[in-house]
């Protein structure tokens, strides 16, 4: 299954984009959307308006936005410990998304912690 994913500023890295695209996902990044260094609400609105699943490493702020408005295509949250041995790699993120899809989990209107789906 292929997702249309918007990666916000804090989650963006070139390797992640490459791996997501290799897995068949369509990826939009802030520089393409004209939202680079914008407020979280702008990223949320862009993803919402364009029917994109939002991927972020800033769960707290986006959970607050979700609480105010669940009419979105989904949020994929990555929690970090700032410990390279425990933080999710790009490969972990791609695998977690596949695991969610394989389990038939609904993205629309929901938030999912990818950390829980990495294995």
N, C-alpha and C positions, 0 to 999 in steps of 0.2 A: 504494500500500500504506500502511496506517496502523499506526503503532507506539503502544504504550502506554509513555510515557516519564516517568521520574521525574528531575527536575532537582534536584541537591543545592544546598546553600546557596551555594557559590562560583560556580556557573554560573547561578544564578537572576537573571533580569531580566525585567521585565514585557513588553518588546518581544519577547524570545525566545519567551516563552509565547504571545503573540498570534500570532506568525508560525508557530510549530509547530502551533497549533490551526487556523489558516487553511489549513495544508497537510494537514489531516485527521488529525493525531495527537491522541491523548488525553494530556493532560499533568497530572501531579501534582507539586505543589511542597511543600517542607517544612512550611510553615504549615498546609496542608491535612492533611498526614500526622501532624502533631504531633511532627515531628522537627527543628524549627528549632533551629539552633545545636548540634545533636547531634554526637557523634563520627562520623567517617567510617564506622566499623564499623556504626553504627546506620543510617546512610543505606543502606549496602550491604545490610544485613539487611532493611530495609523493602522495597527494590526487589526483592530476591530472593524474599521471602515473598509479595509481591503480583504477581509475574510481570511486573515493569516493567523496561524497558531503562533503565539508569542513565546520565545525562549529567552529566559533571563537567569542571571546569577544574582539577582537582587529580589529574592522572594518576598521579603517583608513589605516593601513598598507596593509590589504588584498584588499581593494578597489583599491589601487595603483597597486598591482599585477594583479588584474582583468583588469585594464585599459591597461596593457601591453600585456595581453594574455587572451582571453575569451574562449579558448579551455579547458574547465574544466567541471566537472560534477555538478557544482553549489557551491555557497557559502551561508551559513546561518550566518547572522551577528546579534550579540546581543550587543546592546548599553547599557552601564551602567551609572548610575548617582552616583554610590557609596553610595547609600541610600537604605538600605534593604527594606524599605517600597515601593520603586518604582522599584528596579531592578528585573529582571525576575528570577523566581525560576526555578528549574529543571522541575517542573510540567508545568509551563508556557511555557517553551521551547518545551516540548513534545507536548503540546496542539497546539502551534503555527505551528509546523511542520505538524501536522494532519490537521489543518485548511488550510494550503497551499495545501496539497495533495487533500483535499476535494474540493477545489476550482479549481483543475485542473491546477495549476500553474506549469510552466515548470522550472525545476531546472537547467538543462543543460545549461552551458554558462552564467548563470545569478546569480546576487547577490540579496538576499532578507533579509530585516530587519525583524527579528522575532518579534521585539517589536510591530510592526504594526499588527501582526497576533495573538497576544496572547489571544484575546477574541472571 
